Amino acid sequence: MKNIVLFGPPGAGKGTQAEILKKKYQLVHISTGDVFRYNIKNATELGTLAKSYMDRGNLVPDEVTINMLNAEVEKNVGANGFIFDGFPRTPVQAEALAKLMDERESQINAMVALEVNDEILVERLLERGKSSGRPDDANEEVIRERISEYYRKTDILKEYYQKQGKYFGVDGVGSIEEIFERLSEVINKL
């Protein structure tokens, strides 16, 4: 079983790459953003709470995120492995994910991070905002706050996984195919 944390700031291309990797390696893709949007669209209690944080460009509290993720993993008990996209974002979440994998006699094999310059991220998100309908992608101020929040609160995970020898940085600039090849080189070695 391969379990990969696909990491990077908003707009790095995690969702795009996860969809391609999912097919190649036959893994289940769990996107925290998609899980949030589903819960928000369906006005669940957790979704309403998550939306209040997301609308300000802030991270959703750990307890809310972990509860949503646990439900998604439970839906896919017989999976070959998972691509976690947008989770974990904090050391507490990383510990919760490790515990969840331990309970399934598995582990996180790697954190693979897409590394992209901030100005490219802003351009990508503003462009995505033209067609996505997501208000958090249409406002440059909110985008910049999301990127800052990423560095303030989630960059520490790089160190967390480095200490375990599981961190791999990948250049996230180029064509979708070029980035996919770089990611595959890392995953094939796991």
Secondary structure by P-SEA (a helix, b strand, c coil): cbbbbcccccccaaaaaaaaaaaacbbbbbbaaaaaaaaaaaccaaaaaaaaaaaacccccaaaaaaaaaaaaaacccccccccccccccaaaaaaaaaaaaaacccccccccccccaaaaaaaaaaaaacccccccccaaaaaaaaaaaaacccaaaaaaaaaccbbbccccccaaaaaaaaaaaaaac
